[in-house]
Amino acid sequence: MGTRQHAVTPREDFPRLYSAAQVAALVDSLSHRAEFPYELTYLGDGSEMWREGEEQSDPAAAPRLGELDTIITRHAGQLLSLAPASTAVEIVDLGPGTTRPIRGLIRHLLDADRLAGYRAMDISAEILELARQNLRADFPGHAEGFGLGQGDFTGPDLARVLTAGRISGHGGADPVRFVVLAGATVYNFADPAEVLRHVRSAMSDRDVLLLTLRIDTGVDRPPFMDEVSVGGPYKPQQLAGLDLIGVDRSWYVTETGFDRERSEVFVRARFLEPVAVTFDVGPDRRTVSFEPGDTVLVWRYLYHDSAAVADLLTRCGLRVRLFEHGQDKQIVLVAAAPDR
Ligand SMILES: C[S@@+](CC[C@H](N)C(=O)[O-])C[C@H]1O[C@@H](n2cnc3c(N)ncnc32)[C@H](O)[C@@H]1O
């Protein structure tokens, strides 16, 4: 006899966190692609997990995470040299998270009297609040003038932060903009090239795109690249979306692995028990069902080597101007400019 189906609805905070369009996109993604879009896990409780990450900032405990947070600061001088001498720099931070990786660059620009402004766009109101608090604490005299807005930088919202009125720079010269996609955010999307092209199309020819990524150096490859690992490793954030829609963690196992064709590391849930989740989508009700053995992808990460990173940028109309490895060679900072 089969196990009885668990019929659930999302938790009560769900309708408050997600717009009607996001609920519809989520239901489509679950039904047609068997994927929980990772960007939607940053809303609500998901942001708390990032806050905890900020508080447990012990680099010895998580050396790689530490380097993703520090690599921009360590190369701040080199980055500044990408802007013409004495030109001011405006930072546009796409998906700022806790702002930890960017605060060193803000400090460097302030000390050099070259900061023209800081703007950020994030999909999560909770993350933006966290970003605001951290910026106020570190830059009490300046943070009030920073512009933080909620929006999805993969769609039309990007224009609000990137094609919005330019700040005029010191001595009248237009500032150079550093458009930042830090923390490997862009490699979590199903189609990073589409997102990069979208960002590129909103950039002016003088802007510089900054990316921080974890890349494949051919060494220290995680064991799950050879064989799917059942039960981990995964981060709590990666299951936050399924928690939110009412799927109990005992109804599935996690699998961490590598999709060779797509060059992607992934975490997915494989159902052990039948589950049906019913969503209110506007006036309609839609149910997504999972049978034992079905999977839902909850996290993906494009795992590229350095040549593939440069190639992807070139295909998206960007030319690499700086490519720096951290002490951990897998962590890199890339600066790229529109290829005119
Ligand atoms: C991996 S975190 C990186 C945070 C930060 N840049 C860092 O390096 O620590 C991704 C951030 O991007 C935001 N984000 C993800 N997808 C987004 C989207 N489509 N539009 C706006 N923000 C997004 C998330 O809410 C989160 O703050």
The ligand as an ORCA input file, in Angstrom:
! r2SCAN-3c Opt
* xyz 0 1
  C      24.514     35.199     -3.151
  S      23.814     36.638     -2.415
  C      25.174     37.731     -2.618
  C      25.090     38.916     -1.711
  C      26.275     39.876     -1.771
  N      26.410     40.496     -3.087
  C      27.542     39.160     -1.398
  O      28.433     39.078     -2.250
  O      27.639     38.723     -0.254
  C      22.660     37.164     -3.646
  C      21.933     38.470     -3.361
  O      21.260     38.872     -4.544
  C      19.875     39.087     -4.269
  N      19.176     38.664     -5.487
  C      19.147     37.426     -6.032
  N      18.460     37.434     -7.172
  C      18.038     38.711     -7.360
  C      17.279     39.359     -8.377
  N      16.818     38.671     -9.421
  N      17.054     40.678     -8.263
  C      17.524     41.390     -7.187
  N      18.240     40.830     -6.199
  C      18.497     39.511     -6.276
  C      19.576     38.250     -3.056
  O      18.444     38.702     -2.342
  C      20.879     38.389     -2.281
  O      20.898     39.551     -1.506
*
